[in-house]
């Protein structure tokens, strides 16, 4: 007769089921902590292009809403805009990395971002069982803007109808997100005379996260967070960074190039009230869930300052 305290031997199928249950249990403390919190997701890169990744992101966002978290999506659409301009034989011109936006280009950008890209995301989410609503900065004067007249260094610049955000009116987002809806926001702003402005989607996501005092801003990119070499010379992701460690790694030459302004942008928003900013690889299926609900995460989290026992506490 078998010992009553002895556990049965598990076959491979049952072990797989137990492992899946363990993953859910690992997620439990994060679900408990984040329930009722707001997470702003900057959606872009390959996750907007590859069909499998697109469906993975929609699944993740729908799940977040169902378990009581309030996801808010801000999307870009540069490739779609370029594609439409090419079809219409309108040349794309860039100044200091920004698309020069004349009146005709602005009409195309507005048509593509609001009429195509935004509605495709809304449709995909609704297919998953979510209740998504597409809006842009014009709706309810959500994003008030003026013409961008200076670059990051303060030098005069003319990029046409490219906007600088002057105010975020959060009421419409809060009404939707605090109810059963997922706001999907196109980065078009509105001027005081009703003119439309094309605005960088990263900037829009950051300013909305700050205005809402969001728990997190999660940026889906085509890179795996901030990398350093391990003892074997292999790349590994740095899970948590604060201002001190970022400056130290820049001095050592570990953080270089385009990652520097991205990290300083993240530091800016955590200084202004967003609890945490995450840079994650949107090319990995279910990257949002892996970053939020696992102990190690898969990307780099930026915080104002590390706690004594911080680790990768989400």
Rosetta blueprint (number, residue, H / E / L):
1 X L
2 X L
3 X L
4 X L
5 X L
6 X L
7 X L
8 X L
9 X L
10 X L
11 X L
12 X H
13 X H
14 X H
15 X H
16 X H
17 X H
18 X H
19 X H
20 X H
21 X H
22 X H
23 X H
24 X H
25 X H
26 X H
27 X H
28 X H
29 X H
30 X H
31 X H
32 X H
33 X H
34 X H
35 X L
36 X L
37 X L
38 X E
39 X E
40 X E
41 X E
42 X E
43 X E
44 X L
45 X H
46 X H
47 X H
48 X H
49 X L
50 X L
51 X H
52 X H
53 X H
54 X H
55 X H
56 X H
57 X H
58 X H
59 X H
60 X H
61 X H
62 X H
63 X H
64 X H
65 X H
66 X H
67 X L
68 X L
69 X L
70 X E
71 X E
72 X E
73 X E
74 X E
75 X E
76 X L
77 X L
78 X H
79 X H
80 X H
81 X H
82 X H
83 X H
84 X H
85 X H
86 X H
87 X H
88 X L
89 X L
90 X L
91 X L
92 X L
93 X L
94 X E
95 X E
96 X L
97 X L
98 X E
99 X E
100 X L
101 X E
102 X L
103 X H
104 X H
105 X H
106 X H
107 X H
108 X H
109 X H
110 X H
111 X H
112 X H
113 X H
114 X H
115 X H
116 X H
117 X H
118 X H
119 X H
120 X H
121 X H
122 X H
123 X H
124 X H
125 X H
126 X H
127 X H
128 X L
129 X L
130 X L
131 X L
132 X E
133 X E
134 X E
135 X E
136 X E
137 X L
138 X L
139 X H
140 X H
141 X H
142 X L
143 X E
144 X E
145 X E
146 X E
147 X E
148 X L
149 X L
150 X E
151 X L
152 X L
153 X L
154 X L
155 X L
156 X E
157 X L
158 X L
159 X L
160 X E
161 X L
162 X E
163 X E
164 X E
165 X E
166 X E
167 X E
168 X E
169 X L
170 X L
171 X H
172 X H
173 X H
174 X H
175 X H
176 X H
177 X H
178 X L
179 X L
180 X L
181 X L
182 X E
183 X E
184 X E
185 X E
186 X E
187 X L
188 X E
189 X E
190 X E
191 X L
192 X L
193 X L
194 X L
195 X L
196 X E
197 X E
198 X E
199 X L
200 X L
201 X H
202 X H
203 X H
204 X H
205 X H
206 X H
207 X H
208 X H
209 X H
210 X H
211 X H
212 X H
213 X L
214 X L
215 X L
216 X E
217 X E
218 X E
219 X E
220 X E
221 X E
222 X L
223 X L
224 X L
225 X L
226 X L
227 X E
228 X E
229 X E
230 X L
231 X L
232 X L
233 X L
234 X L
235 X E
236 X E
237 X E
238 X L
239 X L
240 X E
241 X E
242 X L
243 X H
244 X H
245 X H
246 X H
247 X H
248 X H
249 X H
250 X H
251 X H
252 X L
253 X L
254 X L
255 X L
256 X L
257 X L
258 X H
259 X H
260 X H
261 X H
262 X H
263 X H
264 X H
265 X H
266 X H
267 X H
268 X H
269 X H
270 X H
271 X H
272 X L
273 X L
274 X L
275 X L
276 X E
277 X E
278 X E
279 X E
280 X E
281 X E
282 X L
283 X L
284 X L
285 X L
286 X L
287 X H
288 X H
289 X H
290 X H
291 X H
292 X H
293 X H
294 X L
295 X L
296 X L
297 X L
298 X L
299 X L
300 X E
301 X E
302 X E
303 X L
304 X L
305 X L
306 X L
307 X L
308 X L
309 X L
310 X L
311 X L
312 X L
313 X L
314 X L
